[in-house]
Every structure is written in structure tokens, then in C-alpha cells.
Amino acid sequence: MIKALVGDTFQVTWVNSGVTPTSLVAAVYNGSETMIDSGTMTSSGNGHYYYDHTVSSSAGFYVAETVATINSAPYKRRIRFKAVNGEVD
């Protein structure tokens, strides 16, 4: 499981497998499956795309979802991550 610190930036990524999608969006959902953030992914060249999400101020479980449309068919990828509070000395 991926862990991210509250307040940090979590990068959602997509790598093409040879075909460029006509639409590529990312969304982040909380543990109750309520969307808390979404947007269009940005190309960084050579078929790599990213979307930066600032991790919520609440610790807990989240899902980052990427939906690509390729040849009129939707392709979905979901990654679960846990937001954690930083340790204090």
C-alpha cells in the first residue's frame, strides 16, 4: 500500500502503451467513494502523463482513479493509498 503524508503532493500517473488516448482524466475519492478532486492529466512527453493531487488534511484511505478513452473504449486504473500524519519528535 502506498502511504502519503497529509499535505504532500501525490502524483497520479499514466503511461501509454502505443496509442494516445482522446481523453485522459484523474479523480481522487475518499474512503466513502466521494470524489474530492479531479482534473485533466498533463503530458510530460513520450506517452507519460501525470496529475498532481495535494493529499487531504484528514488521515485515512483514498483512491486515485485514472480514466482514459482509447478508440471509444474506456480504460480505468485505480490505486489505493493511505494518507498519514507526519511523526513529531
TORMARMAR-37845 format. One record per residue: residue number from 1; residue in three letters; chain; x, y, z of N, C-alpha, C in turn. Coordinates in Angstrom, 3 decimals, always signed. Example, Ala and Ser with C-alpha at 12.3 -4.5 7.8 and 13.67 -1.06 7.14 Angstrom:
(site 1, "ala", "A", (+13.190, -5.690, +7.800), (+12.300, -4.500, +7.800), (+13.200, -3.300, +7.800)) (site 2, "ser", "A", (+12.850, -2.250, +7.080), (+13.670, -1.060, +7.140), (+12.900, +0.030, +7.870)) 
END
This chain:
(site 1, "met", "A", (+0.847, -1.178, +0.000), (+0.000, +0.000, +0.000), (+0.890, +1.238, +0.000)) (site 2, "ile", "A", (+0.509, +2.190, -0.814), (+1.231, +3.454, -0.889), (+0.798, +4.333, +0.285)) (site 3, "lys", "A", (+1.756, +4.963, +0.947), (+1.449, +5.909, +2.026), (+1.925, +7.289, +1.595)) (site 4, "ala", "A", (+1.124, +8.294, +1.901), (+1.467, +9.675, +1.573), (+1.207, +10.531, +2.804)) (site 5, "leu", "A", (+2.076, +11.474, +3.058), (+1.882, +12.369, +4.197), (+0.782, +13.384, +3.903)) (site 6, "val", "A", (-0.018, +13.673, +4.899), (-1.049, +14.700, +4.789), (-0.377, +16.003, +4.363)) (site 7, "gly", "A", (-0.911, +16.657, +3.343), (-0.368, +17.924, +2.856), (+0.652, +17.786, +1.741)) (site 8, "asp", "A", (+1.185, +16.579, +1.531), (+2.144, +16.359, +0.446), (+1.420, +16.272, -0.898)) (site 9, "thr", "A", (+2.192, +16.223, -1.969), (+1.628, +16.059, -3.303), (+1.757, +14.598, -3.711)) (site 10, "phe", "A", (+0.642, +14.014, -4.120), (+0.596, +12.634, -4.602), (+0.423, +12.717, -6.109)) (site 11, "gln", "A", (+1.301, +12.066, -6.857), (+1.235, +12.148, -8.311), (+0.566, +10.900, -8.892)) (site 12, "val", "A", (-0.538, +11.126, -9.601), (-1.249, +10.067, -10.306), (-0.644, +10.013, -11.708)) (site 13, "thr", "A", (-0.273, +8.817, -12.183), (+0.416, +8.718, -13.467), (-0.284, +7.760, -14.428)) (site 14, "trp", "A", (+0.012, +7.935, -15.709), (-0.484, +7.058, -16.769), (+0.610, +6.990, -17.827)) (site 15, "val", "A", (+0.886, +5.780, -18.323), (+1.864, +5.596, -19.392), (+1.150, +4.913, -20.549)) (site 16, "asn", "A", (+1.199, +5.530, -21.725), (+0.570, +4.958, -22.917), (+1.276, +3.677, -23.340)) (site 17, "ser", "A", (+0.505, +2.796, -23.950), (+1.092, +1.562, -24.481), (+1.110, +1.606, -26.005)) (site 18, "gly", "A", (+1.325, +2.773, -26.570), (+1.437, +2.925, -28.007), (+0.306, +3.705, -28.648)) (site 19, "val", "A", (-0.843, +3.802, -27.994), (-1.987, +4.525, -28.544), (-2.286, +5.718, -27.639)) (site 20, "thr", "A", (-2.391, +6.895, -28.231), (-2.672, +8.103, -27.455), (-4.167, +8.193, -27.149)) (site 21, "pro", "A", (-4.528, +8.372, -25.870), (-5.949, +8.487, -25.526), (-6.538, +9.800, -26.030)) (site 22, "thr", "A", (-7.837, +9.773, -26.352), (-8.514, +11.001, -26.767), (-8.965, +11.800, -25.550)) (site 23, "ser", "A", (-9.086, +11.135, -24.424), (-9.453, +11.794, -23.172), (-8.710, +11.085, -22.052)) (site 24, "leu", "A", (-8.177, +11.862, -21.107), (-7.430, +11.278, -20.003), (-7.646, +12.147, -18.770)) (site 25, "val", "A", (-8.404, +11.628, -17.804), (-8.714, +12.390, -16.587), (-8.362, +11.580, -15.350)) (site 26, "ala", "A", (-8.106, +12.295, -14.269), (-7.804, +11.671, -12.983), (-8.810, +12.180, -11.963)) (site 27, "ala", "A", (-9.131, +11.320, -11.004), (-10.020, +11.699, -9.909), (-9.511, +11.045, -8.637)) (site 28, "val", "A", (-9.758, +11.703, -7.515), (-9.389, +11.147, -6.209), (-10.646, +11.069, -5.373)) (site 29, "tyr", "A", (-10.847, +9.896, -4.750), (-12.027, +9.639, -3.927), (-11.591, +9.349, -2.500)) (site 30, "asn", "A", (-12.437, +9.740, -1.537), (-12.148, +9.409, -0.148), (-12.641, +7.987, +0.141)) (site 31, "gly", "A", (-12.530, +7.544, +1.386), (-12.919, +6.195, +1.770), (-14.385, +5.893, +1.559)) (site 32, "ser", "A", (-15.218, +6.913, +1.469), (-16.653, +6.731, +1.218), (-16.983, +6.794, -0.267)) (site 33, "glu", "A", (-15.940, +6.808, -1.123), (-16.088, +6.885, -2.575), (-16.713, +8.204, -3.037)) (site 34, "thr", "A", (-16.507, +9.273, -2.273), (-16.937, +10.609, -2.676), (-15.757, +11.297, -3.357)) (site 35, "met", "A", (-15.980, +11.820, -4.572), (-14.905, +12.491, -5.288), (-14.508, +13.764, -4.550)) (site 36, "ile", "A", (-13.200, +13.914, -4.319), (-12.707, +15.102, -3.623), (-11.803, +15.960, -4.499)) (site 37, "asp", "A", (-11.382, +15.418, -5.661), (-10.510, +16.168, -6.557), (-10.553, +15.500, -7.940)) (site 38, "ser", "A", (-10.430, +16.289, -8.991), (-10.366, +15.718, -10.337), (-9.779, +16.736, -11.302)) (site 39, "gly", "A", (-9.317, +16.242, -12.442), (-8.787, +17.141, -13.459), (-8.201, +16.376, -14.621)) (site 40, "thr", "A", (-7.848, +17.120, -15.663), (-7.234, +16.548, -16.852), (-5.757, +16.306, -16.582)) (site 41, "met", "A", (-5.264, +15.169, -17.039), (-3.858, +14.848, -16.834), (-2.988, +15.626, -17.818)) (site 42, "thr", "A", (-1.754, +15.896, -17.432), (-0.814, +16.682, -18.213), (+0.233, +15.773, -18.839)) (site 43, "ser", "A", (+0.526, +15.993, -20.106), (+1.556, +15.206, -20.787), (+2.937, +15.708, -20.388)) (site 44, "ser", "A", (+3.816, +14.768, -20.058), (+5.200, +15.145, -19.793), (+6.116, +14.605, -20.900)) (site 45, "gly", "A", (+5.502, +14.179, -21.996), (+6.258, +13.726, -23.161), (+6.431, +12.211, -23.206)) (site 46, "asn", "A", (+6.649, +11.701, -24.404), (+6.915, +10.280, -24.632), (+5.842, +9.356, -24.065)) (site 47, "gly", "A", (+4.581, +9.792, -24.089), (+3.487, +8.942, -23.637), (+3.258, +8.889, -22.144)) (site 48, "his", "A", (+3.939, +9.737, -21.401), (+3.770, +9.789, -19.943), (+2.878, +10.967, -19.566)) (site 49, "tyr", "A", (+1.928, +10.718, -18.662), (+1.003, +11.747, -18.199), (+0.975, +11.747, -16.681)) (site 50, "tyr", "A", (+0.631, +12.901, -16.098), (+0.547, +12.982, -14.647), (-0.542, +13.959, -14.212)) (site 51, "tyr", "A", (-0.978, +13.784, -12.985), (-1.908, +14.709, -12.339), (-1.455, +14.812, -10.888)) (site 52, "asp", "A", (-1.196, +16.033, -10.426), (-0.750, +16.242, -9.046), (-1.940, +16.528, -8.143)) (site 53, "his", "A", (-2.026, +15.770, -7.049), (-3.100, +15.923, -6.071), (-2.470, +16.242, -4.720)) (site 54, "thr", "A", (-2.922, +17.316, -4.068), (-2.468, +17.615, -2.724), (-3.279, +16.767, -1.753)) (site 55, "val", "A", (-2.575, +15.949, -0.983), (-3.222, +14.998, -0.078), (-4.035, +15.745, +0.961)) (site 56, "ser", "A", (-5.260, +15.264, +1.165), (-6.212, +15.868, +2.103), (-5.625, +16.073, +3.488)) (site 57, "ser", "A", (-6.259, +16.932, +4.256), (-5.798, +17.210, +5.614), (-6.257, +16.144, +6.597)) (site 58, "ser", "A", (-7.021, +15.162, +6.139), (-7.510, +14.085, +7.003), (-6.794, +12.782, +6.679)) (site 59, "ala", "A", (-6.249, +12.152, +7.714), (-5.634, +10.839, +7.528), (-6.731, +9.843, +7.169)) (site 60, "gly", "A", (-6.377, +8.837, +6.377), (-7.350, +7.820, +6.005), (-7.023, +7.222, +4.661)) (site 61, "phe", "A", (-7.941, +6.406, +4.144), (-7.741, +5.723, +2.877), (-8.384, +6.508, +1.739)) (site 62, "tyr", "A", (-7.710, +6.525, +0.590), (-8.171, +7.243, -0.593), (-7.928, +6.376, -1.834)) (site 63, "val", "A", (-8.600, +6.705, -2.925), (-8.411, +6.014, -4.197), (-8.145, +7.053, -5.275)) (site 64, "ala", "A", (-7.051, +6.855, -6.011), (-6.753, +7.689, -7.180), (-7.157, +6.886, -8.409)) (site 65, "glu", "A", (-8.010, +7.473, -9.240), (-8.526, +6.779, -10.413), (-8.142, +7.538, -11.676)) (site 66, "thr", "A", (-7.704, +6.790, -12.688), (-7.405, +7.360, -13.994), (-8.335, +6.711, -15.005)) (site 67, "val", "A", (-8.986, +7.530, -15.834), (-9.855, +7.011, -16.880), (-9.365, +7.565, -18.221)) (site 68, "ala", "A", (-9.015, +6.648, -19.113), (-8.556, +7.013, -20.456), (-9.559, +6.503, -21.474)) (site 69, "thr", "A", (-9.813, +7.302, -22.505), (-10.661, +6.857, -23.607), (-9.760, +6.609, -24.809)) (site 70, "ile", "A", (-9.753, +5.346, -25.263), (-8.919, +4.949, -26.397), (-9.811, +4.212, -27.389)) (site 71, "asn", "A", (-9.897, +4.745, -28.616), (-10.757, +4.152, -29.650), (-12.191, +3.961, -29.149)) (site 72, "ser", "A", (-12.724, +4.961, -28.496), (-14.096, +4.998, -27.960), (-14.332, +4.050, -26.788)) (site 73, "ala", "A", (-13.315, +3.380, -26.288), (-13.475, +2.470, -25.146), (-12.815, +3.062, -23.901)) (site 74, "pro", "A", (-13.478, +2.970, -22.746), (-12.889, +3.496, -21.516), (-11.932, +2.479, -20.871)) (site 75, "tyr", "A", (-10.816, +2.978, -20.393), (-9.855, +2.172, -19.650), (-9.684, +2.818, -18.287)) (site 76, "lys", "A", (-9.805, +2.034, -17.238), (-9.777, +2.577, -15.883), (-8.664, +1.922, -15.078)) (site 77, "arg", "A", (-7.996, +2.749, -14.271), (-6.957, +2.264, -13.360), (-7.186, +2.925, -12.010)) (site 78, "arg", "A", (-7.200, +2.115, -10.943), (-7.421, +2.641, -9.596), (-6.265, +2.228, -8.695)) (site 79, "ile", "A", (-5.783, +3.182, -7.905), (-4.700, +2.932, -6.947), (-5.176, +3.411, -5.581)) (site 80, "arg", "A", (-5.072, +2.542, -4.611), (-5.466, +2.903, -3.246), (-4.236, +3.402, -2.503)) (site 81, "phe", "A", (-4.403, +4.493, -1.748), (-3.306, +4.992, -0.931), (-3.832, +5.446, +0.418)) (site 82, "lys", "A", (-2.934, +5.532, +1.352), (-3.308, +5.926, +2.715), (-2.611, +7.233, +3.055)) (site 83, "ala", "A", (-3.399, +8.226, +3.483), (-2.847, +9.497, +3.954), (-2.550, +9.351, +5.441)) (site 84, "val", "A", (-1.335, +9.677, +5.835), (-0.911, +9.545, +7.229), (-0.371, +10.870, +7.731)) (site 85, "asn", "A", (-0.520, +11.084, +9.031), (+0.053, +12.271, +9.667), (+1.535, +12.056, +9.872)) (site 86, "gly", "A", (+2.323, +13.116, +9.728), (+3.762, +13.027, +9.952), (+4.062, +12.813, +11.417)) (site 87, "glu", "A", (+5.189, +12.150, +11.686), (+5.591, +11.905, +13.063), (+6.244, +13.156, +13.635)) (site 88, "val", "A", (+6.007, +13.378, +14.905), (+6.582, +14.532, +15.591), (+7.517, +14.017, +16.678)) (site 89, "asp", "A", (+8.734, +14.570, +16.718), (+9.696, +14.148, +17.763), (+9.342, +14.755, +19.095)) 
END
